[in-house]
Structure formats: C-alpha cells, structure tokens
Amino acid sequence: MQQEEEMNIQQPRNRRSVLSMALAAITLVAPMSINQAMAADGEIVIGAPISVTGPMAGDGAEQVWAYEQAIADVNAAGGLMLDGKRVPVRLIIADDESAEGKVTSAMENLIKAQDVDVLLSTHSGPMNLAGAIVAEKYKKFYMITTAFPFEWQPYGFKHSALFFFHPGPGSEVPFEIWAGLPEDQRPKRPALVVEDTPDGAGFGAGFVAAAAKYGYEYSVNDPWAVGATDYSALITKLKAAEADAMLVFGSPADTITLVRQMKELGFSVPYFHGWKGTWTGEFADALGPDSDYILTDGFWSSSYPYKGAKELGERFEAEFGRDSVTIGAFYANAQVLLQAIERAGSTESAAIGAAIRGQVFDDTVVGPLNFDDSGFALIPSVATQWWEGRHQLLYPAADWVYRPAPVWDAR
C-alpha cells in the first residue's frame, strides 16, 4: 500500500483568512491517499474537486466554506430524509490545483478511490466542463455552478446540471451602470482586457456585442496572457490609447498583478470593473486600500430577500470579518443537490437528474431556480464596488452611489 501523501499548503499570513479556516473544516484528500474515506453504509458521501491551491485558490476557499456550511446545516437537522429516516452527509474535497487536467484526476480519485455517491462542482467553465465529462463517464451526478451555458449545454450531459448567469446579459451590466451616471462620469474610451481562455473568449464576445448595442467602441481590445508576470506592454498601450475605463476578465492572481503594475507605472482609470478575479477576499487582502473603487462581478448578495440569505452573509462575516458576493451561489449549489437527492429518494445519478431537469427549486438562498429540460437555470449577475474592504452593492439598484477612482497620487 502506498504511503499517505501529505499536502504542503502554504497558508496566508492573515490567520483569519478564508483558506486557512476552511481547510481546517474539511476532509482534504491527496491523490492515492491510504486514508481513503470510502462511502459507508448509513451516510451519503459528496465529493468536490476544488481549487485549494493555484491561482484560483481564493475562489476555492469561499467555495469550500459554503459547501461545508450547507452540509453542516443539513446534518444539524438530522441529515437527509431517505426511506423515512435521516441519513447524515459527509463532504470530501480533492484539490484540483486550479488546472483543467487536475480536475480530471481529482474527479477520478473521488469516484474510484473515495467511492463518493455524488459530486459538487469546482469553479470556472473549462474546469467544470472537464468535471462534467468525467461525471458522464462514470455516471455520477455532478451539480455545477460557475460555468457558462454555452460551454456546457452543447454536450447534452445527462449526469450534471448547471445554474449560472449568461455572459450576454452579464456583459451588459457595466453599460447599464454607465447609462445611469452623470454625463461627465461616463467613459469615452473604454478598454477591454480579457484572458486568453475559452471563458475569456466567450465573455469577450459578449462585451463586444454589448458595446455595439450601447454605442461604444473599445480603445484597446487585446487577449490577456494568463499567468504572465510583466504587463508593462499592455499598460503602455492603455496609456497611449488614453483609456478611461477597463473591463477586465481574469484570475485573482493575474488581476492583482495587473493592478499593482498599473500603480507602479502611474496609470489609473476612473472605472475599473473586473470579472472572475476581483470579487474574492484574497483580492482585497492583497491590495489593501488599492482595491478601493474597483468594481467586481458577483453571483449573489446577502441583501437578497430570500430565505437564509441574510443569515448566511452574517455567518460568513462573523467568522472572517468580511462579506462575500459568491458564497450564496455555492451554498445554493449544495442546496439543489441535497434537495434533489431527497426528491429522488436516491443518490443514483439518473434519478437525481430527473428530479432537477424541468423542475423548480424555490427554497434556495439565490431565490427560485427554474431548471429547463437540459438541466440549466439562469441567475442574474450583480456588480459591487470595493470600499474599505467591503463589497458595496451597485447593481441591480442599491443605495450605494458609484465613486470614480482618482489618480493614484490623489487617493
């Protein structure tokens, strides 16, 4: 038998970081671990490939916490009701290392070595597509959020379901915000900076279409190299184009690097709106006050009027001293899977799929989820602005008033 492989995870200096506290609360599985937590009689075992390490670790930390909370809440009520009795639920995490190829190996470890019953998703479209392909191969149900429907739906998967926002309406959010600004605050020379990935290409196409619809042209529109360490050429090009707004789609690590180098080179824009990389607590922690004024995307708000939304937000803030615009979507992902298991009365994949496709899940923290016959449900995208370490909800309608960023020396 192979010896247990220990995972050497470097913890952030902030002892109250989401990552360090979340890791303490989960069963973390290294590939080929001797400590194989097999699904046992009398319990339901849920596996999840999550980015515990790598550039998406900030996203993964909030995802782990949300999944843990959803399962803890079900267990606090005695577990899931199956065949007239309560059955406890257990979660096992496998690190996908923020890489598509590693998702496949993490999924196979969970399915073949850990013998999980069902699975919750990782984060981002290409990685979730990799997970869905493995789930299809082994006929294990894989419940997904944070993938675009254009990536997932063409495959006609039978062993997964998805809810998320669509990049078309999501791409229109900044233009809707601009339309509501005073004339002198509306951008004149916006720039589009999207990572060179399938997700980036899909969202980039949405941004291009939205710009045409709202009467804008981009002063810069170049693919953004993933994982690069020097963005000076890009920043020089933005300066030369006199860009006064940036729509940025990239990972937390890359976006942090970009903002830092913008400051070093003395370049700023009044309106900087990020997707994928700006909403995490990791982003605000790394940049400190330099994150102020930056806009983020998000999939949820604790101000939503849905059952449990406010309480979930308060629980997260009490534990970590910050808010979140994503934990509700991840929590709801677990809610849907857990409720579907109860509706199906089984962890068998086909039964769970039938309990989701064409059905409505009213009782989630993101509100009602109406799944179509393919297994997709649409949620709205939100926009927030960082201010003093907190997300201020800006879109849809909220009390917060947009604040344009001054030049670096005036902050």
N, C-alpha and C positions, 0 to 999 in steps of 0.2 A: 504493500500500500504506500502511496506517495505521502510524504510529509506535508502537513498543513502549511500552506503558503501565507505568510503574513503580509498584509498590505501596509506599505510605508506611506502614510498620507501626511503631508506637511500641513500643519494647522496654522490658520491666520493668527496674527498677534492678538487680535481682538478676542478675548476669551468668551465674549458673548456672541461671537459670530454664529450665523445660522448653521454653517457647515459643521463646526465642531460640536455644537449641541445636537444637531440632527444625527450625526454619526453615533453618538452615544445611545441613541434611542432605537437603533435598527439592528437587524441581523445582517451583517455585511459578508457577502460570500466572495472569496477569491476563487478563480478557476481551479478545478481539480482539488478543492479542499477536502481533506479527510473528514472534516466535521460537516458531513453532508446532512442538511436538515430535511430529511425526507418527509413528504406529506404523510401524516399519521392518521389512523382511524380517529374519528371524533373531532377533527378540526379541518378547516379549509385553509390551504396554503396559497397565498398570492405572491407571485414573483414580479419583480420590476427591474429592468435594466435602466440604470440612471447614471448620469454623468457626475460621479463623485469626485473625479479628478479631471484635469484637462481644462481647456478654455471655457467650457460650458458648466463648470463646477458651481458657479454662483447660481445659475438656474436650477441645477440639480439639487442644491441644498434646500431651496424652498419647496421643491417638488417632494423630496423625501419627507420633510416636515409635514406637508399637507396630507400625504398618503398615510403617514403614521397617525395623524390626528383622526382621520376618517375611520380608520380601522380600530383605533382605541375607543372612539365613540360608540361604534357598533358593539365592541366587546363589553363596554361598560353597561350596555343594555342586555347583556347575556349572550350576544352573538347573533348570527343569522338564524332565522326560523326556517328549518327544513324538516319535512316529515313530522311536523308537530312538536319538534324540540329545538332548543337553542344550540347552535354549533359555533364555537369560537373561531376566530380568524387570525392568521399569522402572516406577516409580511417578510419576504426575503429580498434583499437588494443585491444586485450584481453590478459592479462598476463597468460601464461601457466606455470609459476613458474619453468621452466626448468625440468618438470616432465611429463612423458608419460600420467599418469592418469589425470593430469590437462589439457592436450591438449584436451582431450575429453570434459571436462566440458567447457573449453573456446570456443571450436567449437560450442557446443550446445547453449551456451549463444549468440554467434554471429548469429547463424542461427535462433534460435527460439525467443530469446528476442530482438535482434537487427535487425532482418529481413534483413540481408545483402543479396546482389544479388549474389556475387561470393566471392572466398577466395584466399588469398596468403598464402604461407606456413610458418611454423616455421622452426627450424634448427635441423638437425641430423636425421638419419634414423629411429630409433624406434619412435621418436616423430612425424615425418611426416607420418609414417605408421598409427599411431593412428589417425592423422588428416584425412588421405585418407579414412579410414574405416567410419568415421563419415560423410564425404562428400558423400560417396557412399550411406549411409543410407538415407540421406535427398536429394540426387540428386542435390547437389550444387557443382559447379565446383571449384576444388582446384588445383591451379597451384604451382608446387613444384620445388625447387632446394635444394641441400644438402641432398640427400638420395642416397644410392647405388642402382643400378638397380636390383641386386639380391634380395633385400628386397622388392621392390615394384612390379616388373613385374610378379611374380608368381600369384598374386591375380587377374590379368586381369581386373583391375579397368576401369570403363567407365567414371567416373566423376573426373578424375585427369590426369595430365600429368607431366612429370619429365624431367629435364636435369641436368646432373652432370657428374663427371668423374667416371671411373670404377676402383675399387680397384686393379685389376690386373695390368694394365699399371701404375696406381698411385704408387703401391708398388715398381715398378722398378726404380723410379726416383732416390733414393739415390745410387743405384748400377750403374746407368748411370753416376752420378756425380763422384763416386769413380773411375770409369774406365778412366775418364779424368784427374785424379790427378796424380802428380808425384808419383812414386813407394813408396817413403818414407812417403807419406801422406795418403796412402790407409790403411784403417782399417785392422787389422789382427784378432781381437777378438770382433766383433760387438755383441751387446746385443739387444734383442727385449723386449720392455715393453709396453704391450697393455692393456687397461682397460677391465675388465671382463663384457662386454656387447655384444649384438649382433653385433653392429658396430665394436667393438674391435675384435670379433671372425672372422668377415668377412675380415677385413683388415689384421689381424694377419695371416690368411691363405694365403693371397696374399703375405705377406712378406716372409713367409716360402717358398712358391713356387719360389719367385724371388731369394732368397738366393741360392736355389739349382740350378737355371738356371745360376747364375753368379759365382758359385763355392765357396760360403761362408757357414760357419756354425756358428750358434749363440752360444756364450759362456754362455748366460743366456736367457731363454725364459719362463717367468712366467706370469700368469694373474696378473693384477694390480687392487687392491681393489679400488673401486670408493668411494670417499668421506672420505678416511682414513686420519688421522692426523699425523701418525707416519710411515715413510717409512725407518726407520733405518735398518730393517732387509733386505729389498731389496737392499739398498745401500751397506750394508756389503757384501752381496752376489755378487754384481757387482764388488766391490773391490777385493774380493777373486778370481774372475774369470779374473781379470786384463782386464776388458772390456775397449776398446779404442774407441768405438763408441756406441751410443744409438739411436735406432729408437723407438720413444715414441708416443703412441696414447692415448690421454686422454683429459679431460676438461681443460679449462684455470685454474680454481681454483686448481685442483689436480696437474697440471704441475708446477704451481707457487710454491706450497708447496714442490714438489719434488726437484726443483732446489735450493730452499732456504736450504733444509736439506742437499743436496749434498755439498753446500758450508760450512755449519756448521760442517759437518763431514770431510771436506777437500778432497772431491772426485770430480774429474772432468774428462771429456773425451774430446779429441780434436774435435770430431764430435758428436754433439747432434742435432738430427733432429726430430722435433715434428709435429704431425698432430692433427688437431682439437683444441689444446689448446695453441699453441704458436703464432698464427698469429694475435691475437687481440691486439688493443691498450692497453687494460687492462693488458695484459701480460707484455708489455714493461714498462708501467707506474708502475706496482707493483715491478718489478725487477730493474728498472733503468739501470745503466751500466752493471749489471749482466746479462742482456738479450743479450748483445753483443756476437757475434759468434754463437748464436743459430740459427739453420735453421728452417724454417716454411714451411708448405704447403700453398696452396692458390688456388683460382679458377679463378684468373683474375689479370691483371696488367694494370695500366694506360698507359703503353708503348705500349699496343696493337694498331695496326694500324686501328682500327675500328671506325666508326663514333661515336663521342661523348665520347670515352673512355678517351682521354687526358683531355677533359674539365671536365668530372665527377671527375677525380682524383684531378684536380686543385681546384675544388669547395670544395671537402672534406678537402683538405689540408689547404685551406684558412680559413675554418671555425674552424678546430680543431688542426691545427698545426702539423699534422701527415699524413702519407699516409695509404693506405689500399690495401689489396690483395683480398678482398671479395666483396666490395660494388658493383662492376660491375656485379657479378653474381646475387645479389639480385635485382639490378636495372633492369637487363635483365629479371628476373622472372616477374616483373611487366610489362615490355615492351611486353613480349609474351602474357600475359593475356589481356592487353589493346588492342593490335593489333588483337588478336583473337576475342574479343568482336566486334570490328569494322568489321572484315571479316564476322563474323556470322550475324551481324546486330541484335544481341540479347544477353541477359545475360542468356538465357536458357542453361542449362548445356550440353545437348546433342548437341546443335548447336555449342557451343564453342569447345567441344571435336572433332567434325567433322572438325572444322576449324584448328585444331592443328595436329591431327593424320595423318601421311603420308605427311605432308606439311613442307615447308622450310620458316624460318624466317630469312631473310638476314640482316635486319636493327636492330641489337642489339649491345650493347657495348661489348659483348663477341664474336662477329662475327656471321657468319651464323650458325643457328641451324637447323639441319635436323632431324625432328621427324619421327620415324618409325611408323609402323601401331599400335604398342602398346601405342604410345604416349611418347616414350623415345628418347632423343637426347644426344649425347656424347660431353663433352667438355674436354680439356686437363687439367692436374694438373700442377701447377708451383711450384718452390722452390725458396725461398728467404733466405737471411741471415740478421739477425738484426745487424745494426751497427749505433751507436749513435742515436737510436730512430727511425731509418728508415729501411724499407724493401729494401734490395738490391737484385734485380732480378738475380738469379744464373742459373736457368734452366726454360725453354729452353735457348739456347745460349744468353748470355748477356755480357756486358762489365765488370761486377763485377768479381773479382778474389776471389775465396774461401779463407777464413782465418781460419786456425785451431786454436782452443782455447788453450791458455796456461793454466798452473795450476793457481788456484785462486790467490796465492800469487804473481804471476808474471804479473797480469793484472793492 
